[in-house]
Amino acid sequence: MEKLYFIPGSQDLYGEECLKQVAADCREMVDFLNEKLAGIVEVVLMPTVETSEICIADCRKASVDDECVGVITWMHTFSPAKMWIKGLQELRKPLLHLHTQANEKLPYDTIDMDFMNLNQAAHGDREYGFILARMGIAHEVAAGYYKNARVLEKICRFARVCKAIACSRNLKVAAFGNNMREVAVTDGDRVESQIRYGWEVNYYALGDLVKIIDAVTEEEIDAKMAEYESKYTMATDNIAAVREQAKYEVALDKFLEKKHIGAFTDTFQDLHGMKQLPGIAAQNLMAKGIGFGPEGDYKISAFSAVLMKMAEGQPGATGFIEDYTYDLTEGQELELASHMLEVPPAFAATKPEIQVHPLGIGGKEDPARLVFDGVTGDGIQVTMVDMGTHFRIICADIELVKQPAPMPKLPVARIMYRHKPNFEIGTAAWCYAGGAHHSVVSTTLTRADIAMFARLTGTELICIGDDTTEADLAKYYM
């Protein structure tokens, strides 16, 4: 299981008894956090920082431990921040500054200077906060009594974001084909992506995959078909087309596993040697946490894998979506978000159907795909774009809604949502910000999750929601 290191701060001026109490209080705090974060991360108590040498040792250990995804620090007493400098310079993991105390309330009748010297987070944490600010270290602050629900919620969010960042730093993305011809927003600086987020994005010739596809056995296809039939409703007589998709998924599984790849892209402009554009194959892989981006969109492929990791183990749906078309009935504007084929079944309100229909582009055989209506509820839509000088994340609050009427002739997954605060401001803000038509939609994650990820990775963030006004359009987006 992934770990968070808990590094407390103190000093040796107050004597051994004080340090023993610091250690006991920290152990109690870590035991409590482990109880509350069970199933998410393990919290590991590190030696109390009393000297620069201890700080360096703690931070070095956190940085080289592959199981450590982040660090929590807390100054139980006053802890002179100069002795934290060299250690913090060594730290390579996300950082949460927990601004709390061992005691919730002051013992007004008995409080004395011994108590004051022992419990001085108000002093020590401000000293520590200064050095973080002075050194320009990206970090989070959770302020309040550590047992309070609000503080625990932020710590849990930090743990999940840390896991997503660890996933990001180790993520490999396979690009089968290149960016779709003439398209701008899906492209980006792959070298800078690896420097900032860790994404190793590499091109692979489609022929490498086709060789594996051609070697898939009938028995392997049968096993994949049995999986499909157990999860989905077979609503087609064209079983051969479905078996073709099963063959693609088996081959993709082998390719991705062999090369330790967690996300991939394809494009309908590069399907040489394949009979169909992958439909069910891509959808079913997304259901297993594999990131995906169509038309060579490596950023959304990687970003979807990272955000699915962040949402792991929580209720709701998270995955790739494409903006497609609108219902512009005044005052009731809605967006129909879908794609030609590849919408993950996590968004299905009911059991998805396997259907086979023609595809107007790509020049290949009719592909099999999953067709379903979407879930409802509050959510977010998130995208990442390359602005030339930096990456930008755009996060919009949305409400996923039930489609107003049946769509019997639309043979794709159908996700509908309402923009906040309204269509005019919400979509205009998205356009002013340069938002892409490919995004990740989630009914699990919130704007706060994305904001924490952006802060810890040093990424510009623009948020859109009920608090966005006409004035913001001119102030922030023009």
C-alpha positions in Angstrom: 0.0 0.0 0.0 1.1 3.6 -0.7 2.4 5.5 2.3 2.4 9.1 3.6 5.4 9.9 5.8 4.5 12.0 8.9 7.4 14.2 9.9 7.0 16.2 13.1 9.2 19.2 14.1 10.6 20.2 17.4 14.0 21.1 19.0 16.1 20.2 21.9 15.8 23.4 24.0 12.9 22.1 26.1 14.5 18.9 27.4 14.1 15.2 27.0 10.7 15.0 28.7 9.2 17.4 26.2 10.6 15.4 23.3 9.1 12.2 24.8 5.7 13.9 25.0 6.1 15.1 21.4 6.8 11.5 20.3 3.8 10.2 22.2 1.4 12.8 20.9 2.7 12.2 17.3 2.2 8.4 17.7 -1.4 9.0 18.9 -2.1 11.3 15.9 -0.6 8.9 13.4 -2.6 6.0 14.8 -5.8 8.1 14.5 -4.9 9.0 10.9 -4.2 5.4 10.0 -7.6 4.4 11.3 -9.3 7.1 9.2 -7.3 6.6 6.1 -7.5 2.8 6.1 -7.7 1.6 2.5 -6.3 4.8 1.0 -2.7 5.0 2.4 -0.6 4.0 5.4 0.7 6.9 7.5 4.3 6.2 8.7 5.7 8.2 11.7 9.3 9.4 11.1 11.8 10.6 13.6 11.1 14.0 15.1 13.1 16.8 13.4 15.4 18.2 16.1 18.4 19.0 13.9 19.2 19.6 10.2 20.7 16.2 10.0 17.5 14.4 11.1 15.5 16.6 8.6 17.8 15.6 5.7 17.6 11.9 6.6 13.8 12.0 6.9 13.3 13.9 3.6 15.9 11.7 1.7 14.1 8.6 2.9 10.8 9.9 1.7 12.2 10.9 -1.7 13.7 7.5 -2.5 11.0 5.3 -1.1 8.8 4.2 -4.0 5.9 3.4 -1.7 5.9 6.9 -0.2 3.6 9.2 -2.3 3.7 12.2 0.0 4.7 13.8 3.2 2.8 15.4 6.1 4.7 17.8 8.4 3.7 19.4 11.7 5.5 21.5 14.2 4.5 20.3 17.6 6.7 22.9 19.3 8.7 25.8 17.9 11.0 24.3 15.3 13.6 26.7 13.9 13.1 26.6 10.2 16.7 27.0 9.1 17.3 23.4 10.1 14.5 22.4 7.6 16.1 24.0 4.6 18.6 21.3 3.5 16.0 18.6 4.1 13.3 20.4 2.1 15.8 20.9 -0.7 16.1 17.1 -0.9 12.4 16.4 -0.8 10.8 15.1 -4.1 7.4 14.2 -2.9 4.1 16.3 -2.5 3.9 18.1 0.9 1.1 18.8 3.3 1.6 21.2 6.1 -0.8 20.1 8.9 -1.4 23.2 11.1 -2.9 21.6 14.2 -2.3 20.8 17.8 -2.3 17.7 19.9 -5.0 19.3 22.2 -8.3 20.6 20.9 -9.0 23.0 23.7 -6.9 25.0 26.1 -6.8 23.9 29.7 -7.7 27.4 31.0 -7.6 26.5 34.7 -4.1 24.8 34.6 -2.3 26.3 31.6 1.3 27.3 32.4 4.5 28.0 30.5 5.4 24.3 30.2 2.1 23.7 28.4 2.7 26.8 26.2 6.2 25.6 25.2 5.1 22.1 24.4 2.0 23.1 22.4 3.1 26.0 20.2 2.0 25.1 16.7 0.8 28.7 16.4 4.5 29.6 16.8 6.3 26.8 15.1 4.0 26.3 12.2 4.3 30.0 11.3 8.1 29.8 11.3 7.8 26.7 9.1 5.2 28.3 6.8 7.6 31.1 6.2 10.5 28.9 5.0 8.1 27.0 2.7 7.0 30.4 1.2 10.6 31.7 1.1 11.8 28.6 -0.7 8.8 28.6 -3.1 7.9 25.0 -2.3 4.5 24.0 -3.7 2.5 22.6 -0.8 -0.9 22.3 0.9 -2.0 23.6 4.3 -4.7 21.9 6.4 -5.6 24.1 9.3 -7.6 23.0 12.3 -7.8 20.2 14.9 -6.7 17.1 13.2 -9.8 15.1 14.3 -12.2 17.6 12.8 -14.1 16.2 9.7 -13.1 19.2 7.6 -9.4 18.7 8.3 -9.7 14.9 7.8 -11.4 15.5 4.5 -8.5 17.6 3.3 -5.9 15.1 4.5 -7.8 12.3 2.6 -8.0 14.5 -0.5 -4.2 15.1 -0.2 -3.6 11.3 0.0 -5.7 10.6 -3.1 -4.0 13.5 -5.0 -0.6 12.2 -4.0 -1.5 8.7 -5.3 -2.5 10.4 -8.6 0.7 12.4 -8.8 2.7 9.2 -8.1 0.8 7.5 -10.9 1.5 10.5 -13.2 5.2 10.4 -12.5 5.4 6.8 -13.5 2.9 6.9 -16.4 3.8 5.6 -19.9 1.6 6.6 -22.8 1.6 4.7 -26.1 0.7 6.8 -29.2 -0.5 4.6 -32.0 -0.2 7.1 -34.9 0.3 10.8 -34.4 -1.9 13.8 -33.6 -4.9 14.1 -36.0 -4.0 16.1 -39.0 -4.5 19.9 -38.8 -5.9 19.7 -35.2 -4.3 22.1 -32.7 -5.7 21.7 -29.2 -4.9 18.0 -28.9 -1.2 18.5 -29.6 1.4 19.5 -27.1 5.0 19.5 -25.9 5.7 15.9 -25.0 9.1 16.7 -23.6 7.7 19.3 -21.2 4.9 16.9 -20.3 7.5 14.5 -19.1 9.5 17.1 -17.2 6.5 18.5 -15.4 4.2 15.5 -14.9 6.4 12.4 -15.6 4.5 11.3 -18.7 6.6 9.2 -21.0 4.7 9.6 -24.3 6.2 7.6 -27.1 5.1 6.7 -30.6 4.6 3.1 -31.6 4.0 1.9 -35.1 0.6 0.5 -35.6 2.2 -2.5 -37.3 3.7 -3.5 -34.0 0.2 -3.8 -32.6 -1.3 -5.5 -35.7 1.3 -8.3 -35.4 0.0 -9.0 -31.9 -3.6 -8.8 -33.2 -3.0 -11.3 -35.9 -1.5 -13.7 -33.4 -4.5 -13.7 -31.0 -6.1 -17.1 -30.7 -9.8 -18.1 -31.0 -9.6 -19.3 -27.4 -8.5 -15.9 -26.3 -11.3 -14.2 -28.2 -13.8 -16.7 -26.7 -12.7 -15.7 -23.2 -13.0 -12.0 -23.9 -16.4 -12.6 -25.5 -17.5 -14.3 -22.3 -16.4 -11.3 -20.3 -18.4 -9.0 -22.6 -21.5 -11.2 -22.4 -21.3 -11.2 -18.6 -21.0 -7.4 -18.3 -23.1 -6.1 -21.3 -26.2 -6.9 -23.3 -25.5 -8.4 -26.8 -27.8 -6.3 -29.1 -26.4 -7.3 -32.5 -26.4 -10.2 -34.8 -23.0 -9.2 -36.2 -21.0 -11.3 -33.8 -18.0 -11.3 -36.1 -17.6 -7.5 -35.6 -17.7 -7.9 -31.8 -15.2 -10.7 -32.0 -12.9 -8.4 -34.0 -13.1 -5.9 -31.1 -12.4 -8.6 -28.6 -9.3 -9.5 -30.6 -8.1 -5.9 -30.4 -8.6 -5.7 -26.7 -6.7 -8.9 -26.1 -3.8 -7.6 -28.2 -3.8 -4.2 -26.6 -3.8 -5.8 -23.1 -0.7 -7.8 -24.1 1.0 -4.8 -25.6 0.3 -2.4 -22.7 1.2 -5.0 -20.0 4.5 -6.0 -21.6 5.7 -2.4 -21.9 4.1 -1.2 -18.6 1.9 1.3 -20.3 -1.0 2.9 -18.5 -2.6 5.0 -21.2 -2.8 5.1 -25.0 -4.1 7.0 -28.0 -5.2 6.0 -31.5 -6.5 7.8 -34.5 -9.0 6.9 -37.3 -6.4 8.3 -39.8 -4.0 5.5 -39.0 -5.7 2.1 -39.1 -3.5 0.3 -41.6 -3.9 -3.4 -41.1 -7.0 -3.1 -38.9 -10.6 -3.8 -40.0 -12.2 -1.4 -37.4 -11.5 1.5 -35.3 -11.3 0.2 -31.7 -14.6 0.7 -29.9 -15.5 -1.8 -27.2 -11.8 -2.5 -27.0 -11.0 1.1 -25.9 -14.2 1.4 -23.7 -13.5 -1.8 -21.8 -9.9 -0.9 -21.2 -11.0 2.4 -19.8 -13.3 0.6 -17.4 -10.1 -1.0 -16.0 -8.4 2.3 -15.4 -6.4 2.5 -18.7 -6.3 6.1 -19.9 -7.4 6.9 -23.4 -7.4 9.8 -25.8 -8.7 9.7 -29.4 -7.2 11.4 -32.4 -3.7 11.2 -30.9 -4.7 13.4 -27.9 -1.9 12.2 -25.5 -2.7 14.9 -22.9 -6.2 13.7 -22.2 -5.1 10.1 -22.4 -2.6 10.6 -19.6 -4.8 13.0 -17.7 -7.7 10.6 -17.7 -5.5 7.8 -16.3 -4.3 10.2 -13.5 -7.8 11.4 -12.6 -9.2 7.9 -12.6 -6.4 7.0 -10.2 -7.4 10.0 -8.0 -11.0 8.8 -8.0 -10.1 5.1 -7.4 -12.2 3.4 -4.7 -14.8 6.2 -4.5 -18.4 6.1 -5.8 -19.2 7.8 -9.1 -17.9 7.9 -12.6 -14.7 9.4 -14.0 -13.4 9.2 -17.6 -12.9 10.6 -21.1 -15.7 12.6 -22.7 -15.9 14.7 -25.9 -18.0 17.8 -26.3 -20.2 17.2 -29.3 -23.5 19.1 -29.8 -26.0 21.4 -28.1 -29.7 21.8 -27.4 -29.9 25.6 -27.5 -33.5 25.9 -26.3 -33.4 29.3 -24.6 -33.1 29.0 -20.8 -32.8 25.2 -21.0 -29.5 24.8 -22.9 -27.9 21.3 -22.7 -24.9 19.7 -24.1 -24.8 16.2 -25.6 -21.3 14.8 -24.9 -20.2 11.7 -26.6 -17.8 10.4 -29.2 -17.8 8.3 -32.3 -17.3 5.2 -30.1 -15.1 5.6 -27.1 -17.0 6.6 -23.9 -16.2 4.6 -20.8 -19.1 2.4 -19.4 -18.5 4.0 -16.0 -21.0 6.6 -17.2 -23.7 4.1 -18.0 -27.0 4.6 -16.1 -28.2 1.1 -17.1 -26.5 -2.0 -18.5 -24.7 -1.1 -21.7 -25.7 -2.7 -25.0 -23.2 -4.0 -27.6 -24.2 -2.7 -31.0 -22.7 -2.6 -34.4 -23.2 0.4 -36.7 -21.5 2.1 -39.6 -18.8 4.8 -38.8 -18.8 7.7 -41.2 -15.0 8.3 -41.0 -12.0 6.1 -41.2 -13.0 4.0 -44.2 -13.2 0.8 -42.3 -15.8 -1.9 -41.4 -18.7 -1.1 -39.1 -17.2 -1.2 -35.5 -18.8 -2.7 -32.4 -19.3 -0.3 -29.5 -21.1 0.1 -26.2 -24.3 2.2 -26.3 -26.0 3.6 -23.2 -27.6 6.6 -21.6 -25.6 8.5 -19.0 -25.7 8.9 -15.3 -27.0 12.1 -13.6 -25.7 14.3 -10.8 -23.3 17.1 -10.1 -19.9 16.8 -11.6 -16.9 18.5 -13.1 -15.5 18.7 -16.6 -11.7 19.1 -16.7 -9.3 19.5 -19.6 -5.6 20.3 -20.1 -4.2 22.5 -22.9 -0.7 23.5 -23.9 -0.5 27.4 -24.1 3.0 27.4 -25.6 4.6 28.8 -22.5 2.9 26.6 -19.9 0.2 24.0 -19.4 -3.3 25.1 -18.3 -6.0 23.1 -16.6 -9.6 24.3 -17.0 -12.2 22.9 -14.5 -15.9 23.6 -14.9 -18.7 22.6 -12.6 -21.5 20.9 -14.5 -24.7 19.0 -13.8 -25.2 15.7 -15.6 -28.9 15.3 -16.5 -31.2 12.8 -18.0 -31.8 13.2 -21.7 -35.1 15.0 -22.4 -36.3 12.5 -25.0 -35.1 9.1 -26.4 -32.5 9.1 -29.1 -33.2 5.8 -30.9 -31.1 6.6 -34.0 -27.9 7.8 -32.2 -25.7 4.7 -31.9 -23.2 5.9 -29.3 -23.0 6.5 -25.6 -25.0 9.6 -24.6 -23.9 11.9 -21.7 -25.8 15.1 -21.2 -25.0 18.0 -18.9 -25.9 21.5 -18.0 -23.2 24.2 -17.7 -22.8 26.3 -14.7 -23.6 29.1 -13.8 -25.5 29.0 -17.1 -24.8 28.1 -20.7 -23.8 31.6 -21.9 -21.2 32.3 -19.2 -20.1 28.7 -18.7 -19.3 27.9 -22.4 -18.0 31.4 -23.1 -15.6 31.1 -20.2 -14.5 27.7 -21.5 -13.8 29.2 -24.9 -12.0 32.3 -23.6 -9.8 30.0 -21.5 -8.9 27.9 -24.6 -10.7 24.8 -23.3 -10.4 21.7 -25.5 -13.3 19.5 -26.9 -11.7 16.5 -25.2 -12.0 16.4 -21.4 -12.3 14.2 -18.4 -15.7 14.3 -16.7 -16.2 13.1 -13.1 -19.1 12.7 -10.7 -16.6 11.6 -8.1 -14.0 14.4 -8.1 -14.6 18.1 -7.3 -13.0 21.4 -8.1 -11.1 21.1 -4.8 -9.4 17.9 -6.0 -8.3 19.5 -9.2 -7.1 22.7 -7.5 -4.9 20.6 -5.2 -3.4 18.7 -8.1 -2.8 22.0 -9.9 -1.1 23.6 -6.9 1.2 20.6 -6.2 2.2 20.3 -9.8 2.6 24.0 -10.4 0.0 24.1 -13.2 -2.1 27.1 -14.0 -5.8 26.5 -13.2 -8.9 28.3 -14.4 -12.2 27.4 -12.7 -15.7 27.9 -14.0 -18.9 27.5 -11.9 -21.7 29.2 -10.1 -19.3 31.9 -8.9 -18.2 32.8 -12.4 -19.7 36.1 -13.6 -19.8 38.2 -16.8 -17.1 40.4 -15.2 -14.8 37.4 -14.9 -15.0 36.9 -18.6 -13.3 40.2 -19.3 -11.0 40.0 -16.2 -9.7 36.5 -16.5 -10.2 35.2 -20.0 -9.7 38.1 -22.5 
